[in-house]
Amino acid sequence: MSDLQIGLVLIGLLAVAAVFAFNRIQEKKYRQRAERAFNQQHADVLLEPQDGAAAGGDDSGYPVRRVARAGRGERIEPQFRVIADVAATPDEENPPAPDDESTRGTEPERAGDDKAAPEVRAMPVASAREAAPARVATGLATATPPLRAAEKLVSPESTIDYVAEVEALQPIAAAKVAELSRKLAEAGKPVHCSVFNPRSAAWEIGLFDTAGSGVGNGAARYTKFRCAIQLADRQGAVSEAQLRMFRAAVTDFASQNRASFECPPVQPALSAARRLDRFCVEADIAIGINVLAEQKPFSGTKIRALAEAAGMKLEQDGAFHMPSEHGATLFTLTNRDSAPFFPEQIRNMTTQGLTLLLDVPRVAAGNRVFNQMIQLGRSLAATLEGKLVDDNRRALNESEFEAIRHQITTVLAAMDAQKISAGSPEALRLFS
């Protein structure tokens, strides 16, 4: 063997060792990043047991409801108890499998490698009209507004997203990124993409929505971009099949466009997704107040006049929405009977009751909004000759309202402790 051949062999061995060491470093980095996402060591006390007198008797029909999440559509009565810290809770039901390697390179894994994984799509969310009579909303009566640009920030340090980064040798057209976004959305979870603008030296956010439609310059070209799939929402935690479908789409795209890519390992992300979902299940509560007719049914035209005079707007879901100064829904007013309030029908409608509903994790300053909802409920009751009651037709008084305010405060504090404040862009995405 010549000196040249020996030298080439040594160089090859060194290259292999360097690649192996680099992969181990990347694995460690992404594992630590995933673990940091939920490593707060604090006690998340969400709802302490309430005294029966303060809470207005037993829990049946109590205005505070746990929101039924997709696949868990049964009526859920409030259970006031201590919530374990999701960061410190071991994943007993779904123990993580041995950690897989993080992916980095230009020769991505192919979609065919995951043939055994079934295609997973998002479970349908019950409509507001289906949820209102049972007073437990899956998706609630509030419409989920489209994400604004500030709500679509995709960061490698995000605690609610699994983020893949792609860097190409040659610029890639924005239309191709939009096409990738549509492909990624097939995994069945919300997907967000952002691109790096070299002129402004900044990431441009909100260019592509979950459906993959771009709102930016379709003729623009980029060399660096990020794609993220949300770890959890009201339909539950992302599954391994969904994550692998997402990774396969990213790696195929990188291969076809001669680009390098980075994908975090799957198992730590799945563990983080399950912890996040458990926390969201506990924090996902809604507060409902009913206005019932005492003598004669409420007229639809009078209901509309009073609601619009209070500043509410009748939306396409058949509910009146109280908007914030930024256009987000604060709370809703729905028909307690089965029929929604559609503009072409409401003038001929009558109803025996109305329901005011507050989706707690989606609203900042929950107690202020709750007080606003109470004030409107009392005004409706006085004008329409009705009364404020819970689901069991028991009259609501100030002591019960005060107990609810305390519970709202506790819920908001628990969310703040997880760095997911109620009404924040992260909360709007998680509780949708």
N, C-alpha and C positions, 0 to 999 in steps of 0.2 A: 504493500500500500504506500503510495507516494505521500510526501509531506502535504501536498495540496488536498488530497483526499482526507487525510487525518484532520487537517484544519477545518474542512467543510463539515466533517462529522461533529467536531467539537462545537462549531458555531450552531449547528442544528440542535444539539443537546441543550446548549445555553438558551436558545430561543424557546424550546419547549418548556424548560424550567421557568423562564420569565413569564410565559403565558400562564402557566399553572399558578405561579405566585400571584400574578395580577388577578386572576379569577378568585383566588381565596380572599384577597384583600377586598374585592368588590362584594363578595358574599358576606363578609363580616360587616362591611359598611351598611349594606341594605338591611341586614338583620337588626343591627343596632338602631337604624332609622325607624323600622317598623315597631320595635319595642319601645322607642321613645315616644311614639305617638300617644300611647295610653299608659304611661308609667307613673302618673300622679299617685302618691300614696296618701290619700285622704279618705275620710269616711263620707260617702255620698248619702246623706240622709234625705230621702226624697219626701216621704209622707209618713210622719209619726202617727201612732194610734191616736184618734181623737176621742175626747169625752163624749158620751152619747148625748148629753144635754147640749153641748156646744155644737155638735154636728146635727142636731135636729132629730135625734132618735137613731134607729138603725140605718144601715147604709142603703136600704132598698129605695130606689128612686132618687137618691141623692144627686144634686146637680153635677158633681164632679164625676167624669167618666174616663175610663181608660179606653183609648181609641183602638178599635179592632184593626189589626193589620192584616194584609193580604194572606190568605191561607189560615187565618185565625179569626174567622168572621163571627164567632159566637159572641153573644152579649157578655160584656165584661163589667162586672160591678166593681166599684172602687175598693181597693185593699190597701189600707194605710199601714205601711211597714217600712223597715229600713232596707235601703238598696245597697248591696255590696258594691264596692268600687269596681267598675268594669275593668280597670287596668290591672287590678290585683286578683281578679277572679279567674281561677284556672278554667280552661275550656274542657269541662268534664264530659259534656255530651259529645263533642267532636274533637278528641285529642288530635293535635297536629301530627301529621306524618313527618318522617325524617325530612329535613330541609333539603330543597332542591337548589341547584346552582342558579345564581342570577345569570341572566343572559346578556352577553355583550359580544358584538362582532358583526361581520358582514355576511356570514353564512348562517342564516336563521333557521330555526326549526320549522318544518313544514306543517301545514294544517293536517296532513295525513297522519302525522305522528299521534294524533289524538283521536283516532277513529273510534275508540271505545267510549269516548265522552259524548253523551247525547247532546243534541242541540237544545239549549235552554233559553226560553224566552220569558219576558216579564209576565207575571200573572196579572190578569185584569183587575182593576180597582173598581169597587162598587161605586155606583153613581151616588150623587148627593141625595137624589130622591129615594133611592133604596135605603140609604143610611138613616135619613131623618126620622122616620117613624119609630125606629128602634132606639133612637137617641144615642147610638154608638156609631160613629162615622168612620168608614174606611175611605180615607182620602177626604172625609168631611164634606160639608156643604160649601166650603171655600174653594174657589177655583185656584189652581196653581198658576200664578202669572209666569210669563216667559222670563227667563233669566236676563237681567240687565248685564251690561258689559262688566260692571264691577263685581257681579256675582259669578263670573265665569273664570276667575283667576285660577290658573293651573300652576301649581308649584310643586317641585320635587319634595318639599317638606310637608305637603298637604297631609292632614290626618284623616281625611275622608275619601281620598282618591288613591288609586293604583296608577302610577305615572310611568309612561314609557317615553324615552327621549330618542330622537332620530336626528342624525346629522349626515347630510349628503355631500359628496364631492362636487356635484354640479347642482345649480339651483333647480328646485322642483316647483312646478306651477301650482298656484293656490287651488286651482280646480282639482288637481290630483289629491291634495290634502282633503278637500271637501268629499271627494269620492271615498277616501280612506275613512273619513268620519262616518259616512253612511254604512260602510262595511262594519266598522267597529260597533255601531248601534245595534247590529243584529245579535250581539251578545245578550241584549235584553236589559241592560242597565244604562242610566244616563252617561253620556260620553261628552267630553269637552276637549277641544284642540286649540292650541295657541301657537303662534309662529314668532320667530325672532326677526325683527326688522333691523338690518345692519345700519341703515341710515340714522335711525333714532337711537340705536344701541339699546333697544328695549323690547320686551316681549309684548306683542299685540294680542290682547285677550278678547274673547267673545267673537272671533271671526267665524266660527262654525258652531252650530247648535247640534243637539242630539240627532236631528234628522239629517245632518250633514250639509245643510244649506248654508252657503257663505253669505256674509253681509259685507265683506270687504271687497277689494279689487280682485276680481277673478283672474285678471291677467298678470297679477304680481307673482314673483317667484322667490322662493326661500330655500335656504340650505339647512336651517335648524328649526325644529318644531317639537312640541310635546303633545302627547295624547294621554288622556286620563279616563279611567272608568270608575264610577262611584262605588265605594265599598258597601254601602247599605242605603236603603230608603224604606218607605212604608211597605214595600213588597218583601222586605227581608234582606238578609246579607247576600252579597255576591257569592256565587257558587264556584267551585273549582272548574267546572266545565265552562262557565262564563269567562273566568279569568284566562283559561287556556285558549278559548276562542279569540279573545282579545289579543293575547300574545301572538297567536298564529297569524292574525291579520297584520299586526305590526311587523313581524319578522318577514312575512311574505312581501310586504310593501318595501321594506328595506332591501331585500334581495333583488327585487325587480328594478329598483332605482339606484343600485350601487351605493347604498348608504350604510353607515354604521348605526348601531342602536344599542340601547341599554334598557333592560326590563328587570325589575326587582324579582327576587325569588317568590314563588307562589305561596308556599306554606305560611310564612310569617304574615303575609297579606291576608290570607284566609282567617288566621287567628285574630288579627286586628279587626277584620270585618265582623266576625262573630261577637267579639267583645263590644264593638260599636253598636251592633244591632240589639244586643241585650240591654245596653244603656238606653237606647232609643225607645224600646218597648216600655221601659219603666217610666220614662219622661213623657210619653205620648198620651196626654190627657186632654179632654175637652170639657168645657163647662157649658151646660145648657139650662136655660130658664124658659118656662112655658107661660104663655098668656092665654088663659082659657075664658071662653065666653060664659057669662053667668046667666043671661036671660035669652038673648037672641044671637044668631050667628053673626060673625064679622063680615062686613061687605068688602069684596075685593077692591073696589074703587076707593073706598075709604082707607083701606090698608095701604094701598099704593100712595095715596096723597100724603098720609102721615109719614111713611117711610121716606119718601122723596123730600118732604119738608125737613126731615131730620138729617138729610145729606146722604142717604143711601141710594144705591143705583141697582136697578133690576138687570141681572146678568143673564147670559144664555143658559146657565144651569137651572134657571127657574127660582133663584133665590135673590133676595136683596142683599147687597154687600155694602158695608160701611168702609169707605176707603180712607187710607191715611193720606198725609200730605204728599207722599211719594207714589200714591196709587195702589199700595198693597192693601189687602183685605184685613181689617181689624176684627170684625165679627160679621155674622150673617143673620138674616131673618128669613125663615122658611115657613111653609105651610105645615102645620102639625098633622094634617090629613095627608093622604097619599099624593094628591095632585100638586104639581109644581106651579109656580106663578109665571105663566107665560103671558107676554103682552097682549096677544090676541084673545086670551081667555079670561084674564083676571077681572075684566069689567063685569062679567056675568057670574063670577064665582062668589061663594060664601064659604066660610070655614068656622069650625068650632074652636080652633086654637092656632096659635103661632108659637114658633120656637126661635129663641135667640141663642146662637152658638158661638163660643169663643174657642179657637184652636190654640191652646196655650203656648206650645213650643214655637209657633210661627209668628208670635206677636211680641214685640219689645214693650216694655212698660206695661206688663200684663195687668197689674192692679188698677192702673189708671184707665185702661181700656175696659176692664171689668166694671168699674164704677160707671163709665159711660154707657155700657150695656144695661146696667141696672136702671139708670136714669131713663133710658129710652123705654125699657120694659114697663116701668111705672107710668110713664106718659101714655103708652099704648093702652095699658090697663084702664087708666082713668078716662081716656077719651072714648075707647070702644066699650066701656062698661064690662071689663073683665077683671081677672085676678091673676097674680103671679103664683105659680105652683111648680112643684117638682113633677117627676114622671108619675108619681102615685097620687097626684092631685092634692098634695099637702101644701098648704100656704107657706111661702117663704118669708122669713122675717130678717131683721138686721143682724141678729146673733148668728144666724146661719151664713149670711153673706160675709160676716167677719171671719168665720172659720174658713170659708173658701179663700178669702184674701190671704190668710196665713198659709194655706196650702200652695197657692200660686207663688208666694214668696219663696217657699221651700223648693219648689220645682225649678224656679229661675236660678236660685243659688246653686242647685245641683248641676244645672247646665253650664253655668259660669265656671264651676270647678272643673268641668271637662273642656273648658275653653271653646264651648259651642254655645254662645249666648242666644237666647230666644230672639227670634226675628232677624238674626244675622244671616248673611248669604249662605253660610254653612247649614244653619238650621232650616232655612227654606228649602235647601236641596235634600237634606236628610228626611224631613217630614213632608214629603210630597209623594 
